[in-house]
């Protein structure tokens, strides 16, 4: 059973603070995918995803909402910048490469799942092979130690040979290159082209048993999975469940000048249009239809507006969401509430060096105040401002931590924050009296 929109928003709330309108919009879009999958085929083919365009300054959660959404349902996801692409006829990446990137991600996801399924079967073969190699190695290096295969196998299972250096044959991977001639095939493996003439060579390499197991597990798992099934399933997932996040959309919007670097802005929009509208893109794994891929576009739209996009492209993004600027209250929540809160990240990092880092509530309040003030007085970089503040705040603590001493507690309170950001606080207070 798919998650309901309310459940999706609840899950997103664990990582993203605020932006309820955006969360609601993506939750409905995701639920509609599930609803569509339950319909008869003739109706299902008529229903296309309602693409979303997000407007808001940097650092307010646009990318994170899309990324967490895809992670939630294990959907193939790629984030691309619209500024990477140039219109046809200019040197640069063509817009079809975003679909090829999505398929590559989907292939990797499906392959990982299939490898996990055959893991036990592959492990049995690898373990037998490694025990045999270890036995041969021990005979060469230590002939006086007469261990039976059963004894070696027992020691191996207990992990006693993990750091033993052995020699194994590993398959050399074929080099690959990008096709940049517009043929739409993306990355091509030389092995795929000349595989019959030059089959994959095997090369002897020395490595520890631990690393040898990883190499051999990959090799054996590859033998046990059907690549044709992987490819067809990956293409199906990319077509039916894929999410493409197009960032910096506002950078290719605006009136083009007759000369200079802006000449291809509108051209990029016109090239993106058929991909979003629904077309077939050739990839090295097969043809991919983009009709049912969910596209989420985003941009700050400070200078240009969404209305400046070409009308045809505007029509392909019927759902528009404005993301709010982050307030002091939002910053306090970001510092303390999410599962991956920045304070927890730094506390975990410093615990490695035996430092128990704690933040008082008044310290978080002061950090949030400074973040809000800095975003107002200089460039508004949203939640990313907290990273710059935390790095400066914990600079001395991080520098002096060595891990040589027993666990010691370091408490960050308001006086400590004010001491570090004394000049910043003075400037903030001064602005109360000077226009």
C-alpha positions as CSV (number, residue, x, y, z in Angstrom):
1,X,0.0,0.0,0.0
2,X,1.4,3.4,-1.0
3,X,1.7,6.2,1.6
4,X,-1.2,8.7,1.8
5,X,-0.4,12.4,1.2
6,X,-0.6,13.1,5.0
7,X,1.8,10.2,5.7
8,X,4.2,11.5,3.1
9,X,4.2,15.0,4.6
10,X,4.8,13.5,8.1
11,X,7.8,11.7,6.7
12,X,9.1,14.9,5.0
13,X,8.6,16.8,8.3
14,X,11.3,14.6,9.9
15,X,13.9,16.2,7.7
16,X,12.5,19.5,6.3
17,X,11.2,22.4,8.4
18,X,8.3,24.4,7.2
19,X,7.4,24.8,3.4
20,X,4.0,23.0,4.0
21,X,2.6,24.1,0.7
22,X,5.5,22.6,-1.3
23,X,5.3,19.3,0.8
24,X,1.6,19.1,0.2
25,X,2.0,19.6,-3.6
26,X,4.7,16.9,-3.9
27,X,2.7,14.5,-1.6
28,X,-0.4,14.8,-3.8
29,X,1.7,14.3,-7.0
30,X,3.3,11.1,-5.5
31,X,-0.1,9.8,-4.3
32,X,-1.6,10.4,-7.8
33,X,1.1,8.1,-9.2
34,X,-0.1,5.3,-6.9
35,X,-3.8,6.0,-7.9
36,X,-2.8,5.9,-11.5
37,X,-1.1,2.5,-11.1
38,X,-4.3,1.0,-9.8
39,X,-6.3,2.0,-12.9
40,X,-7.0,-0.1,-16.0
41,X,-4.4,0.3,-18.7
42,X,-6.6,2.2,-21.2
43,X,-7.3,4.9,-18.6
44,X,-3.8,4.8,-17.1
45,X,-2.2,5.7,-20.4
46,X,-4.3,8.9,-20.6
47,X,-3.2,10.2,-17.2
48,X,0.1,12.1,-17.2
49,X,1.8,13.5,-14.1
50,X,1.1,17.1,-13.1
51,X,4.6,18.6,-13.0
52,X,5.6,21.1,-10.3
53,X,7.6,24.3,-10.4
54,X,9.0,25.7,-7.1
55,X,9.9,29.3,-6.6
56,X,12.0,30.4,-3.6
57,X,15.5,31.6,-2.6
58,X,18.5,29.2,-2.3
59,X,18.7,27.1,0.9
60,X,15.0,26.9,1.7
61,X,14.6,23.2,0.9
62,X,13.6,22.9,-2.8
63,X,16.1,20.3,-3.6
64,X,15.8,18.5,-0.3
65,X,12.0,18.1,-0.7
66,X,12.4,16.4,-4.1
67,X,15.4,14.3,-3.0
68,X,13.7,13.1,0.2
69,X,10.5,12.4,-1.7
70,X,12.3,10.1,-4.1
71,X,14.2,8.4,-1.3
72,X,10.9,7.8,0.5
73,X,9.5,5.6,-2.3
74,X,12.8,4.4,-3.7
75,X,12.2,6.1,-7.0
76,X,15.0,6.8,-9.6
77,X,16.0,10.4,-9.1
78,X,18.3,12.8,-10.7
79,X,19.0,16.5,-10.0
80,X,20.3,18.6,-12.9
81,X,21.0,22.2,-13.5
82,X,19.3,23.8,-16.4
83,X,22.4,26.0,-17.0
84,X,24.4,22.8,-18.0
85,X,22.5,22.6,-21.2
86,X,22.7,24.6,-24.4
87,X,20.4,24.6,-27.4
88,X,21.1,22.3,-30.3
89,X,24.0,23.7,-32.4
90,X,26.0,24.9,-29.4
91,X,28.8,23.0,-27.7
92,X,27.6,21.5,-24.4
93,X,25.3,18.8,-23.0
94,X,22.0,18.1,-24.8
95,X,18.9,18.0,-22.8
96,X,18.3,14.3,-23.6
97,X,21.2,13.4,-21.3
98,X,19.0,14.1,-18.3
99,X,16.9,11.1,-19.2
100,X,20.0,9.0,-19.9
101,X,21.2,10.0,-16.4
102,X,17.9,8.9,-14.9
103,X,18.1,5.5,-16.6
104,X,21.7,5.0,-15.3
105,X,20.5,5.7,-11.8
106,X,17.6,3.3,-12.3
107,X,19.9,0.5,-13.6
108,X,22.2,0.9,-10.6
109,X,19.2,0.7,-8.2
110,X,17.7,-2.4,-9.8
111,X,21.2,-4.1,-10.1
112,X,21.8,-3.5,-6.3
113,X,18.5,-5.1,-5.5
114,X,19.1,-8.1,-7.7
115,X,22.6,-8.5,-6.3
116,X,21.2,-8.5,-2.8
117,X,18.8,-11.2,-3.8
118,X,21.6,-13.5,-5.0
119,X,24.0,-12.5,-2.2
120,X,23.8,-15.8,-0.2
121,X,24.2,-17.9,-3.2
122,X,27.2,-15.9,-4.4
123,X,28.8,-15.9,-0.9
124,X,28.8,-19.6,-0.8
125,X,30.7,-19.9,-4.1
126,X,33.1,-17.0,-3.1
127,X,33.8,-18.6,0.4
128,X,34.7,-21.9,-1.2
129,X,37.0,-20.2,-3.7
130,X,38.7,-18.1,-1.1
131,X,39.3,-21.1,1.3
132,X,41.0,-22.9,-1.6
133,X,43.2,-19.8,-2.5
134,X,44.1,-19.3,1.2
135,X,45.2,-23.0,1.5
136,X,47.4,-22.6,-1.6
137,X,48.9,-19.3,-0.2
138,X,49.6,-20.9,3.2
139,X,51.4,-23.9,1.6
140,X,53.7,-21.4,-0.3
141,X,54.4,-19.0,2.6
142,X,54.3,-21.3,5.6
143,X,54.9,-24.9,4.4
144,X,55.7,-26.3,7.9
145,X,52.2,-25.4,9.1
146,X,50.1,-28.4,8.0
147,X,46.5,-27.3,8.3
148,X,43.6,-29.3,6.9
149,X,41.0,-27.7,4.7
150,X,38.5,-28.1,7.5
151,X,40.8,-26.2,9.9
152,X,41.4,-23.4,7.3
153,X,37.7,-23.1,6.7
154,X,37.0,-22.8,10.4
155,X,39.7,-20.1,10.8
156,X,38.3,-18.3,7.7
157,X,34.8,-18.3,9.2
158,X,36.2,-16.8,12.4
159,X,37.7,-14.0,10.4
160,X,41.3,-14.9,11.2
161,X,42.5,-14.4,7.6
162,X,40.9,-11.0,6.8
163,X,44.3,-9.2,6.5
164,X,46.2,-12.1,4.8
165,X,47.5,-11.1,1.4
166,X,46.5,-13.4,-1.4
167,X,46.7,-13.3,-5.2
168,X,43.5,-13.6,-7.2
169,X,42.4,-13.2,-10.8
170,X,40.1,-10.2,-11.4
171,X,38.3,-9.2,-14.5
172,X,39.5,-5.9,-16.0
173,X,36.7,-3.4,-16.6
174,X,36.3,-2.0,-20.0
175,X,37.0,1.7,-20.5
176,X,34.1,3.9,-21.5
177,X,33.6,7.2,-23.2
178,X,30.8,9.7,-23.8
179,X,29.2,10.0,-27.2
180,X,29.0,13.8,-27.7
181,X,27.8,13.7,-31.3
182,X,24.1,13.9,-30.6
183,X,23.4,10.3,-31.4
184,X,21.7,10.0,-28.0
185,X,23.6,6.9,-26.9
186,X,25.4,8.5,-23.9
187,X,28.3,6.5,-22.4
188,X,29.5,3.6,-24.5
189,X,31.7,0.8,-23.2
190,X,34.6,-0.2,-25.5
191,X,34.0,-3.8,-24.3
192,X,30.4,-3.6,-25.6
193,X,31.7,-2.6,-29.0
194,X,34.7,-5.0,-29.3
195,X,33.5,-7.6,-26.8
196,X,33.7,-10.5,-29.3
197,X,37.2,-9.6,-30.6
198,X,38.6,-8.6,-27.2
199,X,36.9,-10.5,-24.4
200,X,37.3,-9.3,-20.8
201,X,40.8,-10.0,-19.7
202,X,41.6,-11.4,-16.3
203,X,44.5,-10.0,-14.4
204,X,46.3,-11.3,-11.3
205,X,46.3,-8.9,-8.4
206,X,47.5,-9.1,-4.8
207,X,45.1,-7.9,-2.1
208,X,43.8,-8.8,1.4
209,X,41.2,-11.5,1.8
210,X,38.8,-8.7,2.9
211,X,39.2,-6.8,-0.4
212,X,39.3,-10.1,-2.5
213,X,35.9,-11.0,-1.1
214,X,34.4,-7.7,-2.2
215,X,35.8,-8.2,-5.8
216,X,34.7,-11.8,-6.1
217,X,31.3,-11.1,-4.6
218,X,30.7,-8.5,-7.3
219,X,32.0,-10.9,-10.0
220,X,29.9,-13.9,-8.9
221,X,26.7,-11.8,-8.4
222,X,27.1,-10.4,-11.9
223,X,27.1,-14.0,-13.2
224,X,23.9,-14.9,-11.3
225,X,21.8,-12.0,-12.4
226,X,20.1,-11.6,-15.8
227,X,21.2,-8.2,-17.3
228,X,18.3,-8.2,-19.8
229,X,15.8,-8.4,-16.9
230,X,17.7,-5.7,-15.1
231,X,17.6,-3.4,-18.1
232,X,13.9,-3.9,-18.8
233,X,12.9,-3.4,-15.1
234,X,15.1,-0.3,-14.8
235,X,13.6,1.3,-18.0
236,X,10.1,0.5,-16.6
237,X,10.9,2.2,-13.3
238,X,12.5,5.2,-14.9
239,X,9.4,5.6,-17.1
240,X,6.8,5.0,-14.5
241,X,8.4,6.1,-11.2
242,X,11.3,8.4,-12.2
243,X,11.7,12.0,-10.9
244,X,13.8,14.6,-12.6
245,X,14.6,17.7,-10.6
246,X,15.5,20.7,-12.9
247,X,17.2,23.3,-10.7
248,X,18.3,26.9,-11.7
249,X,15.4,27.1,-14.1
250,X,15.3,30.9,-13.7
251,X,18.8,31.1,-15.2
252,X,17.5,30.0,-18.6
253,X,14.5,32.3,-18.4
254,X,14.5,35.9,-19.6
255,X,14.7,38.0,-22.7
256,X,17.6,36.9,-24.8
257,X,20.0,39.4,-26.2
258,X,21.1,39.2,-29.8
259,X,24.7,38.5,-28.9
260,X,26.7,37.2,-26.0
261,X,26.2,34.2,-23.6
262,X,22.4,34.7,-23.3
263,X,21.7,33.9,-27.0
264,X,20.6,30.3,-26.2
265,X,18.4,30.8,-23.2
266,X,15.1,30.5,-24.9
267,X,16.6,27.7,-27.1
268,X,17.2,25.6,-23.9
269,X,13.6,26.0,-22.9
270,X,12.4,24.9,-26.3
271,X,14.7,21.9,-26.1
272,X,13.5,21.0,-22.6
273,X,9.8,21.3,-23.8
274,X,9.5,18.0,-25.8
275,X,11.3,16.0,-22.9
276,X,8.8,17.4,-20.4
277,X,5.8,17.1,-22.8
278,X,6.6,13.4,-23.6
279,X,9.0,12.0,-26.1
280,X,11.1,8.9,-26.7
281,X,14.8,9.1,-25.9
282,X,17.4,6.5,-27.1
283,X,19.7,5.2,-24.5
284,X,22.3,2.3,-24.6
285,X,19.8,0.3,-22.5
286,X,16.8,0.9,-24.9
287,X,14.3,3.5,-25.8
288,X,12.8,5.5,-22.9
289,X,9.4,7.3,-23.0
290,X,9.3,10.4,-20.9
291,X,5.5,10.8,-20.8
292,X,5.0,9.6,-17.2
293,X,8.2,10.9,-15.6
294,X,7.5,13.5,-12.9
295,X,9.4,16.7,-13.5
296,X,10.0,19.2,-10.7
297,X,11.5,22.5,-11.7
298,X,12.9,25.1,-9.3
299,X,14.5,28.5,-9.2
300,X,14.9,31.7,-7.2
301,X,13.2,33.8,-9.9
302,X,14.6,37.0,-8.4
303,X,15.2,38.8,-11.8
304,X,13.0,36.8,-14.1
305,X,9.5,35.5,-13.3
306,X,7.9,32.2,-14.0
307,X,5.6,34.1,-16.4
308,X,8.7,34.9,-18.5
309,X,9.1,31.2,-19.5
310,X,7.9,30.3,-22.9
311,X,4.1,29.7,-22.7
312,X,4.3,26.1,-24.0
313,X,6.8,25.2,-21.1
314,X,4.7,27.1,-18.5
315,X,1.7,24.9,-19.5
316,X,3.7,21.8,-18.7
317,X,4.2,22.9,-15.1
318,X,0.6,23.4,-13.9
319,X,1.4,23.2,-10.2
320,X,3.2,26.3,-8.9
321,X,4.5,26.6,-5.3
322,X,6.1,29.6,-3.5
323,X,8.6,28.6,-0.8
324,X,8.9,31.0,2.1
325,X,12.0,32.7,3.4
326,X,13.2,31.0,6.6
327,X,12.5,32.9,9.9
328,X,14.3,32.8,13.2
329,X,11.8,30.2,14.5
330,X,12.5,28.0,11.5
331,X,16.3,28.2,12.1
332,X,15.8,27.1,15.8
333,X,13.8,24.1,14.6
334,X,16.3,23.3,11.8
335,X,19.0,23.2,14.5
336,X,17.2,20.9,16.8
337,X,14.2,19.0,15.3
338,X,15.2,17.0,12.1
339,X,16.6,13.5,12.3
340,X,19.8,14.9,10.6
341,X,19.9,18.2,12.5
342,X,23.2,20.0,12.0
343,X,23.9,20.1,15.8
344,X,23.6,16.2,15.9
345,X,26.0,16.0,12.9
346,X,28.7,18.0,14.7
347,X,28.1,16.2,18.0
348,X,28.6,12.9,16.2
349,X,31.8,14.1,14.4
350,X,33.4,15.4,17.6
351,X,32.5,12.3,19.6
352,X,35.1,10.5,17.5
353,X,37.7,12.7,19.4
354,X,36.1,12.0,22.8
355,X,34.2,15.3,23.0
356,X,30.6,15.3,24.2
357,X,29.2,18.4,22.5
358,X,26.0,19.9,23.9
359,X,24.0,23.1,22.9
360,X,21.8,25.0,25.3
361,X,18.5,26.4,24.1
362,X,19.6,30.0,24.5
363,X,22.7,29.2,22.3
364,X,20.4,27.8,19.5
365,X,18.2,30.9,19.9
366,X,21.3,33.2,19.4
367,X,22.6,31.2,16.4
368,X,19.2,31.4,14.8
369,X,19.1,35.2,15.4
370,X,22.5,35.7,13.8
371,X,21.5,33.5,10.8
372,X,18.4,35.5,10.2
373,X,20.2,38.8,10.6
374,X,23.0,37.8,8.2
375,X,20.5,36.6,5.6
376,X,18.7,39.9,5.8
377,X,21.8,42.1,5.7
378,X,23.8,40.2,3.0
379,X,22.8,37.5,0.5
380,X,19.9,35.3,1.6
381,X,21.3,31.8,1.4
382,X,18.7,30.2,3.6
383,X,19.6,27.2,5.8
384,X,23.1,27.1,4.3
385,X,23.9,30.1,6.5
386,X,23.8,27.8,9.5
387,X,26.7,25.8,8.1
388,X,28.9,28.9,7.8
389,X,28.0,29.9,11.4
390,X,28.5,26.5,12.9
391,X,32.0,26.1,11.3
392,X,33.1,29.4,12.7
393,X,31.5,28.7,16.1
394,X,33.2,25.3,16.5
395,X,36.5,26.2,14.9
396,X,38.5,26.2,18.1
397,X,36.8,23.1,19.6
398,X,37.5,21.1,16.4
399,X,41.1,22.4,16.1
400,X,42.0,21.5,19.7
401,X,40.3,18.1,19.7
402,X,42.8,15.3,19.5
403,X,41.0,12.2,20.9
404,X,43.9,11.6,23.3
405,X,42.0,12.4,26.5
406,X,39.0,10.7,28.1
407,X,35.5,11.9,27.1
408,X,35.0,15.5,28.1
409,X,31.8,17.6,27.9
410,X,31.8,20.9,25.9
411,X,28.7,23.1,26.4
412,X,27.9,25.8,23.8
413,X,25.8,28.5,25.5
414,X,24.7,32.0,24.5
415,X,27.8,33.8,26.1
416,X,30.1,31.5,24.1
417,X,28.2,32.3,20.8
418,X,28.3,36.0,21.6
419,X,32.0,35.8,22.3
420,X,32.7,34.1,18.9
421,X,30.4,36.4,17.0
422,X,31.0,39.6,19.0
423,X,31.5,41.9,16.0
424,X,28.5,40.5,14.2
425,X,26.3,41.1,17.3
426,X,27.6,44.6,17.7
427,X,26.8,45.4,14.1
428,X,23.3,44.0,14.6
429,X,22.7,46.1,17.7
430,X,24.1,49.2,16.0
431,X,21.5,48.9,13.2
432,X,18.7,49.5,15.7
433,X,19.9,53.1,16.0
434,X,21.3,53.9,12.6
435,X,19.0,54.0,9.5
